[in-house]
Amino acid sequence: MRSAIKSFLRNYWVLAILVLIKFFLQYSLVNPVYELQRDEYLHLDQAFHLAAGYISVPPFTSWISKIIYLLGGGVFWIRFFPALFGAMTIITAWLIVAELDGRLWAKILTSSSLIFSILMRVNVLYQPNSFDFLVWTMVFYGLIRYLKTEKSGWFIFLAIIIALGVYNKYNVLFLLIGLFVGIGISRQRIIYKRKALYLALVLCLIMLLPNIIWQIKNHFPVIHHFTTLSKTQLVHVKRLDFLIDQVKFSLIGSLTILAFWALIFYKPFQPYRFVGYTYLTVIILYVLFRAKSYYTVGLYPVLFAMGSVYLEKVLKKPWQPAIALLIILRIVLFLGIVKYMMPFQSPAEIIANREKYEQFGLLRWEDGKNHQLPQDFADMLGWKEIAAIAFKAYNLLTEDERGSTLIFTENYGQVGAINYYNRYRLPEAFSFNTDYLFWLPDKRQINNMVYVGHQPDWLVNYFKHCQLVGTVQNEYCRERGTAIYLLKDANDKFQSFFDQIVRERRASFDCF
């Protein structure tokens, strides 16, 4: 045990310090004025509806949500897991450097380049992206390990990682296409003759079978979701902006350029040229499909590792400490922009520095227009207020009335926030939006409704009483002006009317 501890301290103490820095920054750079983000509430609600698939995302996030609630469900644990996946990405990149025969300076340069990067912004939010980028990095690590050892066990490792990646986010399929092309046009295409590869592929498909069956039974919601995403969000993505953002986010920088130079001219890296071909293939696919700029982040840890190792090899030993200057420069540049990247400044401070945020393109939302706050930040405000007013509305009912009351909202952020902040105080809230449409109880008598949204014109004629309980006043949040109504005493026609809408929307997947 003592020798193992000494070995760890000798080889990994720097990595341990860097990981601690990573966790410290992830927590300290979030202004307490911000709440959870809209998507996070949906992911947390999935813990109470475990399934082999969902309309919005694959099921991996629901498993993590279950663990979060077992740990108490607090904000600390919600932010812990994306930070953990980010830290594991850094650790995996460190291991890639070691496999490429890089030494300490290359490891530190790679790790610091990932810590002080767009990855920190991604790792703030409890979304599938953090684990997705970890999966991409681990896939490259597994392939490099296989090429060095030629042990077929690494194909099993890759099968498990890829299966988890698909269960987390279907976006990993773009990586698989890129790898198929990249390996196919490199001299490593001999891999396709390995029997172990196809056994691992069968294992991966077996692990994915529950989700595949779920997709088939539910008429492939993933296709509907991607189509809706393309029409409502990706259509606003400009292809040139996507490429410019790769530079703006410091993803395409000195290390990436050095990596490609090394893949072409540095002989020890020739076995890994498939990495470069994979990168180019995925970038082309993303440009064609108008992908969001941050989708590419998972491609860069392996390139940062290669660039760092090559730089370390090029510099003679006495000059290697000069790498510290690059590390310091990256940290200084990051400190200059971090308050704009992270939810660090208050909304009022952001508005006061609007020009700087516009310069970085941070005020552009999914609709292609600029707004007063970055979209993610505006989506981290107003939820406690909605939950509090909904709680107030529900408590205006008598005990007898509450048993036949439905809490219903316009969008998944509203319903998720009400459920999160009022868990065990109110009955579960629902919506026609995303997965909530399919979680609505099939048989439930509704005499009263707490309605969250805009004027409920489609409902008021079915209730005898309609009372406005309150509206969201936070001037900075995306939900500003959202109203909470109490509707009482439904007539005889309402139940059949509501049930018919549920059936029609479920049949057409009209839940976005």
Secondary structure, 3 states (H helix, E strand, C coil): CHHHHHHHHHHHHHHHHHHHHHHHHHHHCCCCCCCCCHHHHHHHHHHHCCCCCCCCCCCHHHHHHHHHHHCCCCHHHHHHHHHHHHHHHHHHHHHHHHHCCCCHHHHHHHHHHHHCCHHHHHCCCCCCHHHHHHHHHHHHHHHHHHHHHCCCHHHHHHHHHHHHHHHHCCCHHHHHHHHHHHHHCCHHHHHHHCHHHHHHHHHHHHHHHHHHHHHHHCCCHHHHHHHHHHHHCHHHCCHHHHHHHHHHCCCCCHHHHHHHHHHHHCHHHHHHHHHHHHHHHHHHHHHHCCCCHHHHHHHHHHHHHHHHHHHHHHCCHHHHHHHHHHHHHHHHHHHHHHHHHCCCCCHHHHHHCHHHHHHCCCCECCCCCECCCCHHHHCCCCHHHHHHHHHHHHCCCCHHHHCCEEEEECCHHHHHHHHHHCECCECCCEECCCCHHHHCCCCCCCCEEEEEECCCHHHHCCEEEEEEEEECCCCCCCCCCCEEEEEEEECCCHHHHHHHHHHHHHHHCCCC
